[in-house]
Amino acid sequence: MTRYVVPENELIGVDEALAKVLEGVRPLPAERVGLEDALGRVLVEPVRARENIPPFPNSAMDGYAVRYKDVADASKEHPVRLRVIGSVAAGYAPELSVEPGTAIRIMTGAPIPPGADTVVRFESTDEPERKEGSSLEYVSVLVPPRKGDNVREAGEDVKAGEIVLDAGTLLRPQEIGLLASIGVTSVHVHRKPKVAILSTGDELLPPDSEISLGKIRDANSYSLAALVRKYGGEPIMLGIARDTEEDIRSRLNKGIEAGADLFLTSAGVSKGDYDVVKGVLNAEGEISFWMVRMKPGQPLAFGYVHGVPLLGLPGNPVSSIVSFEQFGRPMLLKMEGRSCIRKPTVQAVTAEPFKNSGRRNYVRVRVERKGDCYVVRKAGPQGSGVLQTLSKANGLMIIPEGVMKVEAGEPVEVQMLDWPEIVQCEI
């Protein structure tokens, strides 16, 4: 990699900017939700089992409940013949006990009858070889089991009094199933962040509008709202603000009234004559920084409006999304109580050379598995307004700050756009 020394100026580095953004972010208060609404939420308190799971010994297979000592020496040459005295299905209690020389036909999940300590699978008996409609009064065991085979003991999965999920656990489908299995129907989780989204610019039109000279459709509100939902938040759409401080201030006040935990604005944070978001931040709250040494996304403001954090994203659609991934995403995840907020990355090698301006660059790439390694190629043109290239990308290759060129075949780090954070962290 070809490097140069980064000069000191008014821009701050990505890591410094992220530290400032996360400094004032805290997990949101708890609320109780039903299991049907708990997916992707984070537990505020541990969950303890009140009973054993399974609550009683049951069969792990379809077969015959037997006494091990009766069938320990069974073989094809010397089968053990048992009298079948009944059957038991899942959901029903056994009515008989297994006595010496007897067996009870049993289905998966059914309680183990008294007297039995082992379940012999159908495949280990002569039942599969019988003609259809033949008597099941007796069964011959052809394969010796081990004692306790195919018996799930009470408490094998969860023991009464055990903490099954700790505070801070991210609830996936498997955790929700586990909670249901122990009789928990609602849980205390961190509240979802409410994120107020505002696009700014006299040139913007709603997506259903006809384009006229000088006008473009607003893509940022919709991509940002989708990202907020993807990362567990609830978007509050504030619409399109004209390039006046009065309109921006009015719409931000509506977000305050709606209980916003975070503002996301797009455009209005650069050095142009009509970039007025910074002015509102200075007048209504405070501004922490507004230029970051990254590409795409150099103009990026962060501050507070009436105590609510505001992330002012660039107006170009690609810059807006990439900047959100670096700063907005970790803010949301921290608000939700997640401990793992780092974007999942892979180590890869380049299939072609890449040039850079010297800022930290997030290059839109296609990542492919080639044998034992990942290989990256450009997903298309890298202009910050070319949203289609980002649509074709599955990763953002990171060219470190100060690096001017990456040669073909060099190792690089790539952020994976669609891998969940849990891939990167311990569960």
C-alpha positions in Angstrom: 0.0 0.0 0.0 1.3 3.4 -1.0 1.0 5.9 2.0 1.5 9.6 2.8 1.4 11.6 6.0 -2.1 13.0 6.8 -2.0 16.8 7.4 -3.7 18.3 10.4 -6.7 20.4 9.5 -10.3 21.0 10.6 -11.3 17.4 9.6 -11.4 14.7 12.3 -10.7 11.0 11.8 -13.4 8.4 11.6 -12.5 6.7 14.9 -12.5 10.0 16.8 -15.8 10.9 15.2 -17.3 7.6 16.2 -16.1 8.0 19.8 -17.7 11.4 20.0 -21.0 10.1 18.6 -21.2 7.2 21.0 -20.0 9.1 24.1 -23.4 10.4 25.0 -25.5 7.4 23.9 -27.0 5.2 26.5 -29.3 2.1 26.3 -32.9 3.2 26.3 -35.3 2.4 29.2 -37.1 -1.0 29.5 -40.5 -2.0 28.3 -42.4 -5.2 28.6 -43.4 -6.9 25.3 -45.0 -10.2 24.3 -42.8 -12.8 22.6 -44.4 -12.0 19.2 -42.8 -8.6 19.4 -39.5 -9.6 21.0 -37.5 -10.6 18.0 -34.3 -8.6 17.8 -34.7 -7.0 21.2 -32.3 -7.1 24.1 -33.1 -8.4 27.5 -32.9 -5.9 30.4 -33.0 -8.6 33.1 -32.1 -12.3 33.3 -34.8 -15.0 32.8 -34.9 -17.9 35.2 -36.7 -21.2 34.5 -39.5 -22.1 36.9 -39.7 -25.8 36.0 -37.7 -28.6 34.3 -37.7 -28.8 30.5 -38.7 -31.4 29.5 -40.9 -31.7 32.6 -40.9 -35.5 32.5 -38.8 -38.3 31.0 -40.0 -38.9 27.4 -39.1 -40.8 24.3 -36.7 -39.3 21.7 -37.7 -41.8 19.1 -40.6 -43.9 17.8 -40.1 -47.4 19.2 -40.7 -49.6 22.2 -40.3 -48.8 25.9 -38.5 -51.7 27.5 -36.4 -52.7 30.5 -32.7 -52.7 29.5 -32.0 -55.9 31.4 -34.5 -57.7 29.2 -32.8 -56.7 25.9 -29.1 -56.2 26.8 -28.1 -59.4 25.0 -30.4 -59.2 22.0 -28.9 -59.9 18.5 -30.2 -61.0 15.1 -29.0 -64.6 15.9 -30.6 -64.5 19.3 -33.5 -62.0 19.3 -35.3 -61.2 22.5 -39.1 -61.7 22.1 -41.3 -59.3 24.2 -45.0 -59.2 24.7 -46.5 -55.9 23.6 -49.0 -54.8 26.3 -50.0 -51.4 25.0 -49.0 -48.2 23.3 -48.6 -44.5 24.3 -48.6 -41.4 22.1 -47.3 -37.9 22.7 -49.8 -35.9 24.7 -51.1 -38.9 26.7 -50.1 -40.5 30.0 -49.1 -44.2 30.0 -51.8 -46.4 31.6 -49.6 -49.5 32.1 -46.2 -50.3 33.5 -43.5 -52.3 31.8 -43.0 -55.6 33.5 -40.3 -58.2 32.9 -40.7 -59.7 29.4 -43.0 -56.9 28.1 -42.8 -53.8 26.0 -45.0 -50.8 25.3 -45.1 -49.2 21.8 -44.2 -45.5 22.2 -44.1 -42.5 20.0 -41.6 -39.5 20.1 -42.4 -37.2 22.9 -44.6 -39.6 24.9 -43.9 -40.1 28.6 -41.7 -43.1 29.5 -44.0 -45.7 31.2 -43.2 -46.8 34.7 -40.8 -49.7 34.8 -39.1 -48.8 31.4 -35.6 -47.3 31.3 -34.8 -47.6 27.6 -36.4 -47.1 24.2 -35.6 -49.5 21.3 -36.2 -47.9 17.9 -38.6 -49.6 15.5 -35.6 -50.2 13.1 -33.9 -52.3 15.8 -36.9 -54.7 15.9 -38.6 -57.1 13.5 -41.5 -54.7 13.0 -40.3 -53.3 9.7 -40.0 -56.8 8.3 -43.6 -57.8 9.1 -46.4 -57.9 6.5 -48.9 -55.1 6.7 -51.8 -56.0 9.1 -49.8 -58.7 11.0 -50.3 -58.9 14.7 -48.3 -56.7 17.1 -48.9 -58.9 20.1 -45.2 -59.7 20.3 -42.1 -57.9 19.1 -38.5 -59.2 18.7 -35.5 -57.0 19.5 -32.7 -57.6 17.1 -30.1 -55.0 18.1 -28.9 -54.5 21.7 -29.4 -51.0 22.9 -27.4 -49.1 25.5 -29.1 -48.5 28.8 -31.1 -45.2 28.6 -31.0 -45.1 24.8 -33.5 -42.6 23.3 -34.8 -41.5 26.7 -34.8 -37.7 27.3 -34.6 -37.2 31.1 -36.6 -34.5 32.9 -34.5 -31.3 33.0 -32.2 -32.5 30.2 -32.6 -29.1 28.4 -33.4 -26.7 31.3 -33.4 -27.3 35.0 -35.8 -25.6 37.3 -34.2 -22.5 38.9 -31.6 -22.2 36.2 -30.9 -18.8 34.5 -31.6 -19.6 30.9 -30.9 -16.2 29.4 -28.7 -13.4 30.8 -29.4 -9.7 30.8 -28.0 -8.3 27.5 -29.1 -11.3 25.4 -30.2 -10.5 21.9 -33.4 -12.4 21.3 -33.2 -14.5 18.1 -35.9 -17.0 17.0 -34.2 -19.7 19.0 -34.2 -17.6 22.2 -37.9 -16.9 21.7 -38.6 -20.6 21.3 -36.7 -21.3 24.5 -38.7 -18.6 26.4 -41.9 -20.1 25.2 -40.8 -23.6 26.2 -40.4 -22.4 29.9 -43.7 -20.7 29.9 -42.5 -17.1 29.5 -44.9 -15.1 27.4 -43.5 -11.6 27.9 -40.1 -10.1 28.6 -38.5 -6.8 29.7 -36.4 -5.4 26.8 -34.8 -2.1 25.9 -37.2 0.2 24.1 -36.8 0.6 20.3 -35.2 3.9 19.4 -37.5 6.4 17.7 -35.5 8.0 14.9 -36.8 11.2 13.2 -35.7 11.4 9.6 -35.5 14.7 7.7 -34.4 15.3 4.1 -33.4 18.9 3.2 -33.2 20.7 -0.1 -35.3 22.9 -2.4 -34.4 20.4 -5.2 -36.1 17.4 -3.6 -39.4 15.9 -4.6 -41.4 13.0 -3.3 -40.8 9.7 -5.1 -44.2 9.8 -6.9 -43.5 13.3 -8.4 -42.6 14.0 -12.1 -39.1 15.2 -12.5 -38.6 18.7 -13.8 -35.4 20.7 -14.5 -33.4 21.2 -11.4 -35.4 18.7 -9.3 -34.6 15.2 -8.1 -36.6 12.6 -6.1 -35.9 12.1 -2.4 -34.1 8.7 -2.0 -32.5 9.4 1.4 -35.6 9.4 3.5 -36.6 6.0 2.3 -33.1 4.4 2.4 -32.5 5.8 5.9 -36.0 4.6 7.2 -35.2 1.2 5.8 -31.8 1.2 7.6 -33.4 2.3 10.8 -35.9 -0.6 10.6 -33.1 -3.0 9.7 -31.2 -2.1 12.8 -34.2 -2.3 15.2 -35.4 1.3 15.3 -38.8 3.0 14.5 -38.6 5.7 11.9 -40.5 9.0 12.3 -40.8 10.6 8.8 -40.5 14.4 9.0 -40.7 14.9 5.2 -38.7 17.3 3.1 -37.6 20.6 4.5 -36.9 23.6 2.3 -33.5 25.3 2.6 -34.5 27.7 5.3 -33.7 27.5 9.0 -37.4 28.2 9.8 -38.6 25.1 8.0 -35.9 22.9 9.4 -36.4 24.2 12.9 -40.2 23.6 12.6 -39.8 20.0 11.4 -37.2 19.2 14.1 -39.6 20.5 16.7 -42.2 18.0 15.4 -39.6 15.3 16.0 -39.2 16.5 19.5 -42.9 16.4 20.1 -43.0 12.8 18.7 -40.4 11.7 21.2 -37.4 11.2 18.9 -34.4 9.6 20.5 -32.2 10.5 17.5 -32.4 12.8 14.5 -31.1 11.8 11.1 -30.9 14.7 8.5 -29.5 14.5 5.0 -27.8 17.4 3.2 -27.4 20.9 4.6 -24.1 20.1 6.4 -21.5 21.1 3.8 -20.0 24.5 3.0 -22.6 25.7 0.5 -24.7 28.8 0.7 -27.8 26.7 1.4 -26.4 24.2 3.8 -28.4 25.4 6.8 -28.6 22.4 9.1 -25.3 23.5 10.9 -26.9 26.9 11.5 -29.9 25.3 13.2 -27.6 23.1 15.3 -25.7 26.1 16.5 -28.9 28.1 17.2 -31.0 25.3 18.8 -28.4 23.2 20.5 -24.7 22.4 20.0 -22.5 21.1 17.3 -19.6 18.7 18.1 -18.0 18.3 14.6 -19.0 18.6 11.0 -16.2 17.3 8.8 -14.7 13.8 8.8 -11.7 12.4 6.9 -13.6 9.7 5.1 -14.9 9.0 1.5 -17.7 9.0 0.7 -19.2 11.2 3.4 -16.7 13.9 4.4 -19.4 16.5 5.3 -21.0 15.0 8.4 -22.3 16.9 11.3 -23.0 15.7 14.8 -24.6 17.6 17.7 -27.6 17.9 19.9 -31.0 19.6 19.5 -32.8 20.2 22.8 -30.7 17.4 24.2 -31.5 14.9 21.4 -28.5 13.7 19.3 -28.6 14.8 15.7 -26.5 13.1 13.0 -26.4 15.3 9.9 -25.6 13.1 7.0 -24.4 14.2 3.5 -27.0 14.7 0.8 -25.5 12.3 -1.8 -27.4 9.0 -1.5 -24.3 6.8 -1.3 -22.6 9.1 1.2 -25.7 9.2 3.3 -26.0 5.4 3.5 -22.3 4.7 4.1 -22.1 7.4 6.8 -25.1 5.9 8.5 -23.5 2.5 8.5 -20.4 3.9 10.2 -22.1 6.2 12.8 -25.9 5.8 12.8 -26.0 2.0 13.0 -23.7 1.8 16.1 -25.7 4.6 17.8 -29.0 2.6 17.3 -27.5 -0.7 18.5 -26.1 0.9 21.6 -29.5 2.5 22.4 -31.0 -0.9 22.0 -28.7 -2.3 24.7 -26.5 -4.4 22.3 -23.0 -5.0 23.5 -21.8 -6.0 20.0 -21.9 -3.0 17.7 -18.9 -3.5 15.5 -19.7 -4.0 11.8 -18.8 -7.6 10.7 -15.7 -7.7 8.6 -13.7 -10.3 6.6 -10.1 -10.3 5.5 -9.8 -10.5 1.7 -7.4 -9.9 -1.2 -7.9 -7.5 -4.1 -8.4 -8.7 -7.6 -7.5 -5.3 -9.1 -5.7 -2.1 -8.0 -7.6 0.7 -6.2 -6.6 4.4 -6.0 -7.4 6.6 -3.1 -7.5 10.3 -2.1 -5.8 9.7 1.2 -8.9 9.8 3.3 -10.3 6.6 4.8 -12.3 5.2 1.8 -15.2 2.8 1.9 -15.2 1.3 -1.6 -18.3 -0.5 -2.8 -17.2 -4.0 -3.8 -18.4 -7.5 -4.6 -16.9 -10.1 -2.2 -16.6 -13.6 -3.5 -15.3 -16.8 -1.9 -12.4 -18.3 -3.9 -11.1 -21.5 -2.3 -9.8 -20.6 1.2 -10.0 -16.8 0.9 -12.3 -13.9 -0.1 -11.6 -11.8 -3.2 -12.9 -8.3 -3.9 -13.7 -6.4 -7.0 -15.3 -3.0 -7.6 -19.0 -3.2 -7.8 -19.1 -0.4 -10.3 -18.5 3.4 -10.6 -17.6 4.9 -7.2 -19.3 8.3 -7.5 -21.2 9.3 -4.4 -24.4 9.8 -6.3 -24.2 6.4 -8.0 -26.7 4.5 -5.8 -26.9 1.5 -8.2 -23.3 0.6 -7.5 -24.1 0.3 -3.8 -27.1 -1.9 -4.7 -24.8 -4.2 -6.5 -22.3 -4.3 -3.6 -22.2 -6.8 -0.7 -19.3 -5.1 1.1 -17.4 -1.9 1.8 -13.6 -2.4 1.3 -11.7 -0.1 3.8 -8.7 1.7 2.4 -7.0 3.1 5.5 -6.4 6.8 6.0 -3.2 7.9 4.4 -3.1 5.1 1.8 -3.0 6.4 -1.8 -3.1 3.1 -3.6 -3.8 -0.6 -3.0 -2.2 -3.0 -5.5 -3.9 -6.1 -6.9 -3.3 -9.1 -4.6 -2.9 -7.0 -1.4 -4.8 -8.0 1.8 -7.7 -5.7 2.8 -10.5 -5.5 5.4 -14.0 -5.5 4.1 -17.2 -4.6 6.0 -20.0 -7.0 5.1 -23.2 -5.1 4.4 -25.7 -7.8 5.2 -24.0 -9.9 7.9 -25.5 -9.4 11.4 -23.3 -8.0 14.1 -23.5 -11.3 16.1 -21.3 -12.9 13.4 -18.4 -10.7 14.7 -19.0 -11.2 18.5 -19.4 -14.0 21.0 -23.0 -15.0 21.7 
